[in-house]
Amino acid sequence: LGGKEAEFRAYYRMSPERFEQLVEKIRPAQSEKRQKLSETRALANGSAGFVNYHLRLSMTLRWLAGGSYLDIMYLHGVVRSTFFKCVWWTLERLEAVLPNFSLEDDAYDADRCATLAEGFARRTDDNILGCIGALDGLSVRIELPDADNQNRYYCRKGFHAVSVQAICDAERRFLFASADCVGSQHDATAIDAANTRDG
């Protein structure tokens, strides 16, 4: 693929192979032959009644990356109502099929901690030792919330947001995420307030 794969990775933040794996995960279980037939018919007649799973995942990933629904719906050839139905359907499917965050259990498992630490040591030529997760915070832009304390959602970057704290392993797989705080909260305060297990 060469340059095309690099463009694909920049566009979707994943490899073509991983994209195909996610499509298979969100595809409802049914006969492969029957599914391909329904997809072929829908694509052939331009029916708005069915949007294939590659397009559903494509629209969802671009929207999650901050793309405008207007641009995405036109590029994918769907109307506004279909776009949002596809996005919410895909998010529900991803939530159902992707693994749960594991850090709350990992932190209490010595063998798992050792495995996570080995990953960071290997990636950094033994410059980072004993690390089981990389933490960062970000402000996720939201629409003006329907709340009495709207100003608390206004972050220092100049928009309304929620503060998300996330932790990943050495392979950049998420182990933990929390979106419990409003955008005006400092990252340090937000991580202190994150819902982690006491102990």
C-alpha positions in Angstrom: 0.0 0.0 0.0 2.9 2.4 0.7 1.7 6.0 0.7 -2.0 4.9 0.7 -1.5 3.0 4.0 0.1 6.1 5.6 -2.9 8.2 4.4 -5.3 5.5 5.8 -3.5 5.5 9.2 -3.6 9.4 9.3 -7.3 9.4 8.4 -8.5 6.7 10.8 -5.7 6.5 13.4 -5.3 2.8 12.7 -4.0 0.3 10.2 -6.3 -1.1 7.4 -6.0 -4.5 9.0 -7.2 -3.2 12.4 -10.1 -1.4 10.6 -11.2 -4.7 9.0 -11.0 -6.4 12.4 -13.3 -3.8 13.9 -15.7 -4.1 11.0 -15.9 -7.8 11.7 -16.5 -7.2 15.4 -19.4 -4.8 14.9 -21.0 -6.9 12.1 -24.1 -8.7 13.6 -23.7 -12.5 13.7 -25.5 -14.0 10.7 -24.8 -16.1 7.6 -21.9 -14.6 5.6 -23.6 -15.4 2.4 -26.9 -13.7 3.4 -25.1 -10.6 4.7 -23.1 -10.1 1.6 -26.2 -10.4 -0.5 -28.0 -7.7 1.5 -25.0 -5.4 1.3 -24.7 -6.0 -2.5 -28.4 -5.2 -3.1 -28.3 -2.1 -0.9 -25.2 -0.7 -2.7 -26.5 -1.6 -6.1 -29.8 0.2 -5.8 -28.5 3.1 -3.6 -31.0 2.3 -0.9 -30.9 4.4 2.2 -32.4 1.5 4.2 -29.0 -0.2 4.7 -25.6 1.3 5.2 -22.7 -1.2 5.1 -20.6 -1.7 8.2 -17.4 -0.3 6.6 -19.2 3.0 6.0 -20.7 3.0 9.5 -17.3 2.6 11.1 -15.7 5.1 8.8 -18.3 7.8 9.7 -18.0 7.1 13.4 -14.3 7.2 13.5 -14.1 10.4 11.5 -16.8 12.0 13.8 -15.0 10.9 16.9 -11.8 12.5 15.5 -13.6 15.8 15.4 -14.9 15.9 11.8 -18.1 17.9 11.1 -21.1 15.7 10.6 -22.0 17.9 7.5 -18.7 17.0 5.8 -18.9 13.3 6.8 -22.5 12.7 5.8 -21.9 14.2 2.3 -18.7 12.3 1.8 -20.4 9.0 2.7 -23.6 9.7 0.8 -26.1 9.7 3.6 -28.6 12.1 5.0 -28.4 13.7 8.5 -30.8 11.3 10.3 -29.0 8.2 8.8 -25.6 9.6 9.8 -26.6 9.9 13.4 -28.4 6.5 13.5 -25.3 4.9 12.1 -23.0 6.6 14.5 -25.0 5.7 17.6 -25.5 2.1 16.4 -21.8 1.8 15.8 -20.9 3.2 19.2 -23.3 0.8 20.9 -21.8 -2.1 19.0 -18.2 -1.0 19.8 -19.1 -0.7 23.5 -20.5 -4.3 23.4 -17.6 -6.0 21.6 -14.5 -4.1 22.7 -12.7 -5.3 25.9 -13.5 -3.4 29.2 -10.9 -1.2 30.8 -8.7 -3.4 33.0 -6.5 -1.2 35.1 -8.6 -1.4 38.2 -7.8 -5.2 38.3 -4.4 -4.9 36.7 -3.1 -2.8 39.6 -3.9 -5.6 42.1 -2.3 -8.3 40.0 1.5 -8.6 40.5 2.1 -10.7 37.3 0.0 -8.3 35.2 1.9 -5.3 36.6 5.2 -7.0 35.7 4.0 -7.7 32.1 2.9 -4.0 31.7 6.2 -2.8 33.1 8.1 -5.0 30.7 6.3 -3.4 27.8 7.4 0.1 28.7 11.0 -1.1 29.4 11.2 -2.8 26.0 9.8 0.2 24.2 12.3 2.6 25.9 15.4 0.4 25.8 15.1 0.0 29.6 15.0 3.8 30.3 11.5 3.6 31.8 11.3 0.9 34.5 8.4 0.0 36.8 5.8 1.9 34.7 2.4 0.1 34.2 0.6 2.9 32.4 1.0 6.2 30.6 -1.4 8.9 31.8 -2.7 12.0 30.0 -5.6 14.3 30.2 -7.5 16.0 27.4 -10.4 18.4 27.0 -13.1 16.9 24.8 -15.2 19.6 23.1 -19.0 19.4 23.8 -22.0 21.4 22.8 -23.2 24.0 25.2 -24.6 21.8 28.0 -28.2 22.2 29.3 -27.1 22.7 32.9 -27.2 25.4 35.6 -23.4 25.5 35.8 -22.6 25.9 32.1 -19.6 28.1 32.8 -17.9 25.3 34.7 -17.7 23.4 31.4 -15.8 26.2 29.7 -12.1 25.2 29.6 -8.9 27.3 29.3 -8.7 26.4 25.6 -11.8 28.5 24.9 -14.6 26.0 24.4 -17.1 23.9 26.5 -15.6 20.5 27.3 -15.4 17.6 29.7 -12.1 16.7 31.1 -11.0 13.1 30.2 -8.2 11.3 32.0 -6.9 8.2 30.2 -4.2 5.6 30.8 -2.7 3.3 28.2 -0.2 0.5 28.1 3.0 0.4 26.1 1.1 -0.8 23.0 -1.2 2.3 23.2 -4.2 0.2 24.3 -6.4 1.9 26.8 -6.5 0.5 30.3 -8.5 3.2 32.0 -10.6 6.3 31.2 -12.6 8.7 33.2 -14.8 11.6 32.0 -16.2 12.6 35.5 -15.0 16.2 35.5 -16.1 19.4 33.8 -13.7 21.3 31.4 -12.6 24.0 33.9 -11.1 21.4 36.2 -7.3 21.0 36.3 -6.0 17.7 35.1 -4.5 17.0 38.6 -7.9 17.5 40.2 -9.6 15.4 37.6 -7.3 12.4 38.1 -7.8 12.7 41.8 -11.5 12.5 41.3 -11.4 9.6 38.8 -13.5 6.6 39.8 -10.8 4.1 40.7 -11.1 1.3 43.2 -10.2 2.2 46.8 -7.5 0.1 48.5 
